[in-house]
Amino acid sequence: MALIEAEVPINELDVYGDTASHIAVRMARTSILRILIRHGADLSIRNSTRQTPKDLAKSI
């Protein structure tokens, strides 16, 4: 929530090419992922390994 309250762009990439959605999936934080989606997270963004958050979820 701090990212949203600070108005950080929700689809910003980190140094690994991950968005907050990628990280939430990797950490199995479904409640955070739901919040990100409600605030406009783009689940089609691919990270540096060409994976979307959905791709990551399938591999866990």
PDB file of N, H, CA, C and O in Angstrom:
ATOM      1  N   MET A   1       0.814  -1.192   0.000  1.00  0.00           N
ATOM      2  CA  MET A   1       0.000   0.000   0.000  1.00  0.00           C
ATOM      3  C   MET A   1       0.860   1.260   0.000  1.00  0.00           C
ATOM      4  O   MET A   1       0.451   2.293  -0.529  1.00  0.00           O
ATOM      5  N   ALA A   2       2.034   1.177   0.584  1.00  0.00           N
ATOM      6  H   ALA A   2       2.366   0.337   1.013  1.00  0.00           H
ATOM      7  CA  ALA A   2       2.886   2.364   0.645  1.00  0.00           C
ATOM      8  C   ALA A   2       3.232   2.865  -0.751  1.00  0.00           C
ATOM      9  O   ALA A   2       3.294   4.072  -0.983  1.00  0.00           O
ATOM     10  N   LEU A   3       3.457   1.939  -1.680  1.00  0.00           N
ATOM     11  H   LEU A   3       3.407   0.959  -1.491  1.00  0.00           H
ATOM     12  CA  LEU A   3       3.754   2.349  -3.060  1.00  0.00           C
ATOM     13  C   LEU A   3       2.584   3.099  -3.669  1.00  0.00           C
ATOM     14  O   LEU A   3       2.765   4.117  -4.337  1.00  0.00           O
ATOM     15  N   ILE A   4       1.393   2.594  -3.436  1.00  0.00           N
ATOM     16  H   ILE A   4       1.245   1.767  -2.894  1.00  0.00           H
ATOM     17  CA  ILE A   4       0.192   3.221  -3.994  1.00  0.00           C
ATOM     18  C   ILE A   4      -0.027   4.584  -3.355  1.00  0.00           C
ATOM     19  O   ILE A   4      -0.302   5.563  -4.049  1.00  0.00           O
ATOM     20  N   GLU A   5       0.095   4.648  -2.028  1.00  0.00           N
ATOM     21  H   GLU A   5       0.318   3.852  -1.465  1.00  0.00           H
ATOM     22  CA  GLU A   5      -0.100   5.919  -1.330  1.00  0.00           C
ATOM     23  C   GLU A   5       0.946   6.948  -1.734  1.00  0.00           C
ATOM     24  O   GLU A   5       0.656   8.144  -1.769  1.00  0.00           O
ATOM     25  N   ALA A   6       2.155   6.500  -2.038  1.00  0.00           N
ATOM     26  H   ALA A   6       2.391   5.528  -2.009  1.00  0.00           H
ATOM     27  CA  ALA A   6       3.221   7.413  -2.458  1.00  0.00           C
ATOM     28  C   ALA A   6       3.132   7.749  -3.944  1.00  0.00           C
ATOM     29  O   ALA A   6       3.943   8.509  -4.472  1.00  0.00           O
ATOM     30  N   GLU A   7       2.129   7.168  -4.608  1.00  0.00           N
ATOM     31  H   GLU A   7       1.470   6.550  -4.178  1.00  0.00           H
ATOM     32  CA  GLU A   7       1.881   7.396  -6.033  1.00  0.00           C
ATOM     33  C   GLU A   7       3.065   6.994  -6.916  1.00  0.00           C
ATOM     34  O   GLU A   7       3.346   7.625  -7.935  1.00  0.00           O
ATOM     35  N   VAL A   8       3.746   5.931  -6.497  1.00  0.00           N
ATOM     36  H   VAL A   8       3.518   5.418  -5.669  1.00  0.00           H
ATOM     37  CA  VAL A   8       4.801   5.351  -7.333  1.00  0.00           C
ATOM     38  C   VAL A   8       4.105   4.686  -8.518  1.00  0.00           C
ATOM     39  O   VAL A   8       3.098   4.004  -8.329  1.00  0.00           O
ATOM     40  N   PRO A   9       4.618   4.867  -9.735  1.00  0.00           N
ATOM     41  CA  PRO A   9       3.990   4.207 -10.885  1.00  0.00           C
ATOM     42  C   PRO A   9       3.912   2.692 -10.653  1.00  0.00           C
ATOM     43  O   PRO A   9       4.929   2.034 -10.435  1.00  0.00           O
ATOM     44  N   ILE A  10       2.705   2.157 -10.703  1.00  0.00           N
ATOM     45  H   ILE A  10       1.878   2.691 -10.880  1.00  0.00           H
ATOM     46  CA  ILE A  10       2.459   0.773 -10.308  1.00  0.00           C
ATOM     47  C   ILE A  10       3.135  -0.249 -11.217  1.00  0.00           C
ATOM     48  O   ILE A  10       3.379  -1.383 -10.804  1.00  0.00           O
ATOM     49  N   ASN A  11       3.434   0.142 -12.434  1.00  0.00           N
ATOM     50  H   ASN A  11       3.236   1.063 -12.769  1.00  0.00           H
ATOM     51  CA  ASN A  11       4.051  -0.780 -13.385  1.00  0.00           C
ATOM     52  C   ASN A  11       5.537  -0.504 -13.597  1.00  0.00           C
ATOM     53  O   ASN A  11       6.126  -0.948 -14.583  1.00  0.00           O
ATOM     54  N   GLU A  12       6.134   0.227 -12.668  1.00  0.00           N
ATOM     55  H   GLU A  12       5.656   0.588 -11.867  1.00  0.00           H
ATOM     56  CA  GLU A  12       7.568   0.551 -12.731  1.00  0.00           C
ATOM     57  C   GLU A  12       8.396  -0.732 -12.653  1.00  0.00           C
ATOM     58  O   GLU A  12       8.075  -1.640 -11.885  1.00  0.00           O
ATOM     59  N   LEU A  13       9.449  -0.800 -13.443  1.00  0.00           N
ATOM     60  H   LEU A  13       9.710  -0.063 -14.066  1.00  0.00           H
ATOM     61  CA  LEU A  13      10.334  -1.968 -13.432  1.00  0.00           C
ATOM     62  C   LEU A  13      11.501  -1.744 -12.477  1.00  0.00           C
ATOM     63  O   LEU A  13      12.042  -0.642 -12.387  1.00  0.00           O
ATOM     64  N   ASP A  14      11.882  -2.810 -11.762  1.00  0.00           N
ATOM     65  H   ASP A  14      11.442  -3.705 -11.836  1.00  0.00           H
ATOM     66  CA  ASP A  14      13.078  -2.714 -10.927  1.00  0.00           C
ATOM     67  C   ASP A  14      14.307  -3.087 -11.765  1.00  0.00           C
ATOM     68  O   ASP A  14      14.194  -3.278 -12.975  1.00  0.00           O
ATOM     69  N   VAL A  15      15.456  -3.189 -11.141  1.00  0.00           N
ATOM     70  H   VAL A  15      15.548  -3.034 -10.157  1.00  0.00           H
ATOM     71  CA  VAL A  15      16.693  -3.463 -11.883  1.00  0.00           C
ATOM     72  C   VAL A  15      16.688  -4.840 -12.544  1.00  0.00           C
ATOM     73  O   VAL A  15      17.492  -5.098 -13.440  1.00  0.00           O
ATOM     74  N   TYR A  16      15.797  -5.722 -12.113  1.00  0.00           N
ATOM     75  H   TYR A  16      15.144  -5.513 -11.385  1.00  0.00           H
ATOM     76  CA  TYR A  16      15.679  -7.057 -12.698  1.00  0.00           C
ATOM     77  C   TYR A  16      14.560  -7.130 -13.739  1.00  0.00           C
ATOM     78  O   TYR A  16      14.293  -8.190 -14.305  1.00  0.00           O
ATOM     79  N   GLY A  17      13.919  -6.001 -13.978  1.00  0.00           N
ATOM     80  H   GLY A  17      14.136  -5.140 -13.518  1.00  0.00           H
ATOM     81  CA  GLY A  17      12.828  -5.965 -14.938  1.00  0.00           C
ATOM     82  C   GLY A  17      11.501  -6.419 -14.366  1.00  0.00           C
ATOM     83  O   GLY A  17      10.541  -6.616 -15.110  1.00  0.00           O
ATOM     84  N   ASP A  18      11.433  -6.588 -13.056  1.00  0.00           N
ATOM     85  H   ASP A  18      12.213  -6.428 -12.451  1.00  0.00           H
ATOM     86  CA  ASP A  18      10.198  -7.017 -12.407  1.00  0.00           C
ATOM     87  C   ASP A  18       9.346  -5.820 -11.997  1.00  0.00           C
ATOM     88  O   ASP A  18       9.861  -4.767 -11.621  1.00  0.00           O
ATOM     89  N   THR A  19       8.043  -6.008 -12.079  1.00  0.00           N
ATOM     90  H   THR A  19       7.625  -6.864 -12.384  1.00  0.00           H
ATOM     91  CA  THR A  19       7.109  -5.034 -11.530  1.00  0.00           C
ATOM     92  C   THR A  19       6.722  -5.503 -10.128  1.00  0.00           C
ATOM     93  O   THR A  19       7.109  -6.591  -9.702  1.00  0.00           O
ATOM     94  N   ALA A  20       5.970  -4.691  -9.429  1.00  0.00           N
ATOM     95  H   ALA A  20       5.656  -3.808  -9.776  1.00  0.00           H
ATOM     96  CA  ALA A  20       5.474  -5.094  -8.111  1.00  0.00           C
ATOM     97  C   ALA A  20       4.625  -6.356  -8.230  1.00  0.00           C
ATOM     98  O   ALA A  20       4.601  -7.174  -7.310  1.00  0.00           O
ATOM     99  N   SER A  21       3.930  -6.519  -9.354  1.00  0.00           N
ATOM    100  H   SER A  21       3.950  -5.855 -10.101  1.00  0.00           H
ATOM    101  CA  SER A  21       3.111  -7.719  -9.569  1.00  0.00           C
ATOM    102  C   SER A  21       3.975  -8.973  -9.662  1.00  0.00           C
ATOM    103  O   SER A  21       3.634 -10.005  -9.084  1.00  0.00           O
ATOM    104  N   HIS A  22       5.078  -8.891 -10.376  1.00  0.00           N
ATOM    105  H   HIS A  22       5.355  -8.052 -10.846  1.00  0.00           H
ATOM    106  CA  HIS A  22       5.993 -10.032 -10.458  1.00  0.00           C
ATOM    107  C   HIS A  22       6.463 -10.428  -9.052  1.00  0.00           C
ATOM    108  O   HIS A  22       6.488 -11.607  -8.701  1.00  0.00           O
ATOM    109  N   ILE A  23       6.826  -9.437  -8.273  1.00  0.00           N
ATOM    110  H   ILE A  23       6.806  -8.478  -8.558  1.00  0.00           H
ATOM    111  CA  ILE A  23       7.350  -9.695  -6.929  1.00  0.00           C
ATOM    112  C   ILE A  23       6.266 -10.280  -6.029  1.00  0.00           C
ATOM    113  O   ILE A  23       6.529 -11.210  -5.267  1.00  0.00           O
ATOM    114  N   ALA A  24       5.052  -9.743  -6.113  1.00  0.00           N
ATOM    115  H   ALA A  24       4.839  -8.987  -6.733  1.00  0.00           H
ATOM    116  CA  ALA A  24       3.945 -10.261  -5.306  1.00  0.00           C
ATOM    117  C   ALA A  24       3.669 -11.723  -5.639  1.00  0.00           C
ATOM    118  O   ALA A  24       3.433 -12.532  -4.742  1.00  0.00           O
ATOM    119  N   VAL A  25       3.697 -12.063  -6.922  1.00  0.00           N
ATOM    120  H   VAL A  25       3.888 -11.405  -7.651  1.00  0.00           H
ATOM    121  CA  VAL A  25       3.484 -13.461  -7.325  1.00  0.00           C
ATOM    122  C   VAL A  25       4.606 -14.335  -6.786  1.00  0.00           C
ATOM    123  O   VAL A  25       4.347 -15.386  -6.201  1.00  0.00           O
ATOM    124  N   ARG A  26       5.835 -13.915  -6.977  1.00  0.00           N
ATOM    125  H   ARG A  26       6.046 -13.061  -7.452  1.00  0.00           H
ATOM    126  CA  ARG A  26       6.992 -14.704  -6.537  1.00  0.00           C
ATOM    127  C   ARG A  26       6.943 -14.957  -5.029  1.00  0.00           C
ATOM    128  O   ARG A  26       7.359 -16.016  -4.560  1.00  0.00           O
ATOM    129  N   MET A  27       6.434 -13.980  -4.272  1.00  0.00           N
ATOM    130  H   MET A  27       6.097 -13.119  -4.652  1.00  0.00           H
ATOM    131  CA  MET A  27       6.373 -14.108  -2.814  1.00  0.00           C
ATOM    132  C   MET A  27       5.052 -14.711  -2.333  1.00  0.00           C
ATOM    133  O   MET A  27       4.814 -14.819  -1.130  1.00  0.00           O
ATOM    134  N   ALA A  28       4.185 -15.108  -3.291  1.00  0.00           N
ATOM    135  H   ALA A  28       4.379 -15.020  -4.269  1.00  0.00           H
ATOM    136  CA  ALA A  28       2.874 -15.702  -2.981  1.00  0.00           C
ATOM    137  C   ALA A  28       2.013 -14.771  -2.128  1.00  0.00           C
ATOM    138  O   ALA A  28       1.328 -15.219  -1.209  1.00  0.00           O
ATOM    139  N   ARG A  29       2.052 -13.495  -2.434  1.00  0.00           N
ATOM    140  H   ARG A  29       2.609 -13.131  -3.181  1.00  0.00           H
ATOM    141  CA  ARG A  29       1.269 -12.492  -1.702  1.00  0.00           C
ATOM    142  C   ARG A  29       0.021 -12.132  -2.510  1.00  0.00           C
ATOM    143  O   ARG A  29      -0.056 -11.063  -3.116  1.00  0.00           O
ATOM    144  N   THR A  30      -0.950 -13.044  -2.506  1.00  0.00           N
ATOM    145  H   THR A  30      -0.887 -13.912  -2.013  1.00  0.00           H
ATOM    146  CA  THR A  30      -2.146 -12.861  -3.330  1.00  0.00           C
ATOM    147  C   THR A  30      -2.948 -11.628  -2.935  1.00  0.00           C
ATOM    148  O   THR A  30      -3.535 -10.972  -3.796  1.00  0.00           O
ATOM    149  N   SER A  31      -2.982 -11.306  -1.658  1.00  0.00           N
ATOM    150  H   SER A  31      -2.506 -11.838  -0.958  1.00  0.00           H
ATOM    151  CA  SER A  31      -3.746 -10.122  -1.242  1.00  0.00           C
ATOM    152  C   SER A  31      -3.116  -8.851  -1.810  1.00  0.00           C
ATOM    153  O   SER A  31      -3.828  -7.928  -2.205  1.00  0.00           O
ATOM    154  N   ILE A  32      -1.802  -8.802  -1.853  1.00  0.00           N
ATOM    155  H   ILE A  32      -1.223  -9.552  -1.533  1.00  0.00           H
ATOM    156  CA  ILE A  32      -1.121  -7.638  -2.426  1.00  0.00           C
ATOM    157  C   ILE A  32      -1.340  -7.601  -3.934  1.00  0.00           C
ATOM    158  O   ILE A  32      -1.553  -6.532  -4.506  1.00  0.00           O
ATOM    159  N   LEU A  33      -1.288  -8.759  -4.577  1.00  0.00           N
ATOM    160  H   LEU A  33      -1.115  -9.628  -4.112  1.00  0.00           H
ATOM    161  CA  LEU A  33      -1.528  -8.812  -6.016  1.00  0.00           C
ATOM    162  C   LEU A  33      -2.923  -8.294  -6.348  1.00  0.00           C
ATOM    163  O   LEU A  33      -3.092  -7.562  -7.323  1.00  0.00           O
ATOM    164  N   ARG A  34      -3.913  -8.659  -5.559  1.00  0.00           N
ATOM    165  H   ARG A  34      -3.775  -9.254  -4.767  1.00  0.00           H
ATOM    166  CA  ARG A  34      -5.283  -8.154  -5.783  1.00  0.00           C
ATOM    167  C   ARG A  34      -5.326  -6.629  -5.690  1.00  0.00           C
ATOM    168  O   ARG A  34      -5.970  -5.977  -6.511  1.00  0.00           O
ATOM    169  N   ILE A  35      -4.654  -6.071  -4.714  1.00  0.00           N
ATOM    170  H   ILE A  35      -4.130  -6.601  -4.047  1.00  0.00           H
ATOM    171  CA  ILE A  35      -4.617  -4.608  -4.561  1.00  0.00           C
ATOM    172  C   ILE A  35      -3.952  -3.972  -5.773  1.00  0.00           C
ATOM    173  O   ILE A  35      -4.445  -2.976  -6.303  1.00  0.00           O
ATOM    174  N   LEU A  36      -2.839  -4.542  -6.213  1.00  0.00           N
ATOM    175  H   LEU A  36      -2.439  -5.352  -5.782  1.00  0.00           H
ATOM    176  CA  LEU A  36      -2.140  -4.010  -7.385  1.00  0.00           C
ATOM    177  C   LEU A  36      -3.039  -4.044  -8.618  1.00  0.00           C
ATOM    178  O   LEU A  36      -3.080  -3.083  -9.387  1.00  0.00           O
ATOM    179  N   ILE A  37      -3.752  -5.141  -8.805  1.00  0.00           N
ATOM    180  H   ILE A  37      -3.719  -5.922  -8.180  1.00  0.00           H
ATOM    181  CA  ILE A  37      -4.659  -5.264  -9.953  1.00  0.00           C
ATOM    182  C   ILE A  37      -5.752  -4.208  -9.874  1.00  0.00           C
ATOM    183  O   ILE A  37      -6.070  -3.567 -10.875  1.00  0.00           O
ATOM    184  N   ARG A  38      -6.328  -4.023  -8.689  1.00  0.00           N
ATOM    185  H   ARG A  38      -6.069  -4.544  -7.875  1.00  0.00           H
ATOM    186  CA  ARG A  38      -7.387  -3.005  -8.523  1.00  0.00           C
ATOM    187  C   ARG A  38      -6.884  -1.607  -8.851  1.00  0.00           C
ATOM    188  O   ARG A  38      -7.666  -0.741  -9.243  1.00  0.00           O
ATOM    189  N   HIS A  39      -5.591  -1.383  -8.693  1.00  0.00           N
ATOM    190  H   HIS A  39      -4.956  -2.087  -8.374  1.00  0.00           H
ATOM    191  CA  HIS A  39      -5.021  -0.059  -8.946  1.00  0.00           C
ATOM    192  C   HIS A  39      -4.342   0.046 -10.306  1.00  0.00           C
ATOM    193  O   HIS A  39      -3.570   0.972 -10.556  1.00  0.00           O
ATOM    194  N   GLY A  40      -4.636  -0.912 -11.182  1.00  0.00           N
ATOM    195  H   GLY A  40      -5.263  -1.665 -10.980  1.00  0.00           H
ATOM    196  CA  GLY A  40      -4.190  -0.783 -12.567  1.00  0.00           C
ATOM    197  C   GLY A  40      -2.926  -1.511 -12.957  1.00  0.00           C
ATOM    198  O   GLY A  40      -2.317  -1.174 -13.972  1.00  0.00           O
ATOM    199  N   ALA A  41      -2.509  -2.500 -12.183  1.00  0.00           N
ATOM    200  H   ALA A  41      -3.003  -2.774 -11.357  1.00  0.00           H
ATOM    201  CA  ALA A  41      -1.313  -3.262 -12.551  1.00  0.00           C
ATOM    202  C   ALA A  41      -1.514  -3.920 -13.911  1.00  0.00           C
ATOM    203  O   ALA A  41      -2.565  -4.500 -14.186  1.00  0.00           O
ATOM    204  N   ASP A  42      -0.509  -3.824 -14.744  1.00  0.00           N
ATOM    205  H   ASP A  42       0.345  -3.353 -14.522  1.00  0.00           H
ATOM    206  CA  ASP A  42      -0.529  -4.427 -16.080  1.00  0.00           C
ATOM    207  C   ASP A  42       0.128  -5.800 -15.990  1.00  0.00           C
ATOM    208  O   ASP A  42       1.346  -5.904 -15.848  1.00  0.00           O
ATOM    209  N   LEU A  43      -0.681  -6.847 -16.072  1.00  0.00           N
ATOM    210  H   LEU A  43      -1.670  -6.762 -16.187  1.00  0.00           H
ATOM    211  CA  LEU A  43      -0.174  -8.205 -15.917  1.00  0.00           C
ATOM    212  C   LEU A  43       0.419  -8.773 -17.197  1.00  0.00           C
ATOM    213  O   LEU A  43       0.819  -9.936 -17.236  1.00  0.00           O
ATOM    214  N   SER A  44       0.475  -7.960 -18.240  1.00  0.00           N
ATOM    215  H   SER A  44       0.150  -7.015 -18.208  1.00  0.00           H
ATOM    216  CA  SER A  44       1.067  -8.432 -19.498  1.00  0.00           C
ATOM    217  C   SER A  44       2.534  -8.023 -19.637  1.00  0.00           C
ATOM    218  O   SER A  44       3.192  -8.389 -20.611  1.00  0.00           O
ATOM    219  N   ILE A  45       3.046  -7.265 -18.667  1.00  0.00           N
ATOM    220  H   ILE A  45       2.512  -6.967 -17.876  1.00  0.00           H
ATOM    221  CA  ILE A  45       4.449  -6.828 -18.728  1.00  0.00           C
ATOM    222  C   ILE A  45       5.367  -8.015 -18.475  1.00  0.00           C
ATOM    223  O   ILE A  45       5.183  -8.775 -17.524  1.00  0.00           O
ATOM    224  N   ARG A  46       6.353  -8.155 -19.344  1.00  0.00           N
ATOM    225  H   ARG A  46       6.502  -7.538 -20.117  1.00  0.00           H
ATOM    226  CA  ARG A  46       7.338  -9.239 -19.210  1.00  0.00           C
ATOM    227  C   ARG A  46       8.597  -8.697 -18.532  1.00  0.00           C
ATOM    228  O   ARG A  46       9.024  -7.571 -18.786  1.00  0.00           O
ATOM    229  N   ASN A  47       9.173  -9.519 -17.671  1.00  0.00           N
ATOM    230  H   ASN A  47       8.826 -10.434 -17.464  1.00  0.00           H
ATOM    231  CA  ASN A  47      10.404  -9.115 -16.987  1.00  0.00           C
ATOM    232  C   ASN A  47      11.625  -9.444 -17.846  1.00  0.00           C
ATOM    233  O   ASN A  47      11.482  -9.784 -19.020  1.00  0.00           O
ATOM    234  N   SER A  48      12.802  -9.348 -17.276  1.00  0.00           N
ATOM    235  H   SER A  48      12.917  -9.072 -16.322  1.00  0.00           H
ATOM    236  CA  SER A  48      14.032  -9.559 -18.049  1.00  0.00           C
ATOM    237  C   SER A  48      14.193 -10.996 -18.535  1.00  0.00           C
ATOM    238  O   SER A  48      14.980 -11.256 -19.445  1.00  0.00           O
ATOM    239  N   THR A  49      13.457 -11.931 -17.936  1.00  0.00           N
ATOM    240  H   THR A  49      12.818 -11.720 -17.196  1.00  0.00           H
ATOM    241  CA  THR A  49      13.483 -13.319 -18.408  1.00  0.00           C
ATOM    242  C   THR A  49      12.264 -13.634 -19.269  1.00  0.00           C
ATOM    243  O   THR A  49      11.944 -14.795 -19.521  1.00  0.00           O
ATOM    244  N   ARG A  50      11.583 -12.559 -19.720  1.00  0.00           N
ATOM    245  H   ARG A  50      11.843 -11.615 -19.515  1.00  0.00           H
ATOM    246  CA  ARG A  50      10.436 -12.645 -20.637  1.00  0.00           C
ATOM    247  C   ARG A  50       9.208 -13.305 -20.015  1.00  0.00           C
ATOM    248  O   ARG A  50       8.382 -13.874 -20.728  1.00  0.00           O
ATOM    249  N   GLN A  51       9.084 -13.232 -18.682  1.00  0.00           N
ATOM    250  H   GLN A  51       9.756 -12.770 -18.103  1.00  0.00           H
ATOM    251  CA  GLN A  51       7.941 -13.825 -18.001  1.00  0.00           C
ATOM    252  C   GLN A  51       6.975 -12.756 -17.521  1.00  0.00           C
ATOM    253  O   GLN A  51       7.383 -11.707 -17.022  1.00  0.00           O
ATOM    254  N   THR A  52       5.692 -13.036 -17.679  1.00  0.00           N
ATOM    255  H   THR A  52       5.360 -13.888 -18.084  1.00  0.00           H
ATOM    256  CA  THR A  52       4.655 -12.196 -17.095  1.00  0.00           C
ATOM    257  C   THR A  52       4.404 -12.702 -15.672  1.00  0.00           C
ATOM    258  O   THR A  52       4.872 -13.783 -15.316  1.00  0.00           O
ATOM    259  N   PRO A  53       3.676 -11.939 -14.857  1.00  0.00           N
ATOM    260  CA  PRO A  53       3.326 -12.455 -13.534  1.00  0.00           C
ATOM    261  C   PRO A  53       2.582 -13.797 -13.619  1.00  0.00           C
ATOM    262  O   PRO A  53       2.782 -14.673 -12.778  1.00  0.00           O
ATOM    263  N   LYS A  54       1.732 -13.952 -14.629  1.00  0.00           N
ATOM    264  H   LYS A  54       1.570 -13.240 -15.313  1.00  0.00           H
ATOM    265  CA  LYS A  54       1.001 -15.217 -14.796  1.00  0.00           C
ATOM    266  C   LYS A  54       1.966 -16.367 -15.088  1.00  0.00           C
ATOM    267  O   LYS A  54       1.799 -17.467 -14.561  1.00  0.00           O
ATOM    268  N   ASP A  55       2.969 -16.118 -15.921  1.00  0.00           N
ATOM    269  H   ASP A  55       3.105 -15.225 -16.350  1.00  0.00           H
ATOM    270  CA  ASP A  55       3.976 -17.146 -16.202  1.00  0.00           C
ATOM    271  C   ASP A  55       4.673 -17.574 -14.911  1.00  0.00           C
ATOM    272  O   ASP A  55       4.897 -18.763 -14.679  1.00  0.00           O
ATOM    273  N   LEU A  56       5.008 -16.601 -14.082  1.00  0.00           N
ATOM    274  H   LEU A  56       4.826 -15.635 -14.270  1.00  0.00           H
ATOM    275  CA  LEU A  56       5.668 -16.911 -12.810  1.00  0.00           C
ATOM    276  C   LEU A  56       4.764 -17.755 -11.918  1.00  0.00           C
ATOM    277  O   LEU A  56       5.221 -18.701 -11.276  1.00  0.00           O
ATOM    278  N   ALA A  57       3.479 -17.406 -11.882  1.00  0.00           N
ATOM    279  H   ALA A  57       3.108 -16.638 -12.403  1.00  0.00           H
ATOM    280  CA  ALA A  57       2.533 -18.146 -11.045  1.00  0.00           C
ATOM    281  C   ALA A  57       2.445 -19.608 -11.477  1.00  0.00           C
ATOM    282  O   ALA A  57       2.323 -20.502 -10.640  1.00  0.00           O
ATOM    283  N   LYS A  58       2.508 -19.842 -12.762  1.00  0.00           N
ATOM    284  H   LYS A  58       2.608 -19.115 -13.442  1.00  0.00           H
ATOM    285  CA  LYS A  58       2.446 -21.220 -13.270  1.00  0.00           C
ATOM    286  C   LYS A  58       3.675 -22.023 -12.868  1.00  0.00           C
ATOM    287  O   LYS A  58       3.597 -23.241 -12.711  1.00  0.00           O
ATOM    288  N   SER A  59       4.801 -21.353 -12.703  1.00  0.00           N
ATOM    289  H   SER A  59       4.864 -20.363 -12.830  1.00  0.00           H
ATOM    290  CA  SER A  59       6.046 -22.066 -12.416  1.00  0.00           C
ATOM    291  C   SER A  59       6.284 -22.309 -10.927  1.00  0.00           C
ATOM    292  O   SER A  59       7.242 -22.985 -10.554  1.00  0.00           O
ATOM    293  N   ILE A  60       5.432 -21.771 -10.092  1.00  0.00           N
ATOM    294  H   ILE A  60       4.653 -21.221 -10.395  1.00  0.00           H
ATOM    295  CA  ILE A  60       5.611 -21.929  -8.630  1.00  0.00           C
ATOM    296  C   ILE A  60       4.974 -23.223  -8.162  1.00  0.00           C
ATOM    297  O   ILE A  60       5.016 -23.537  -6.973  1.00  0.00           O
TER     298      ILE A  60
END
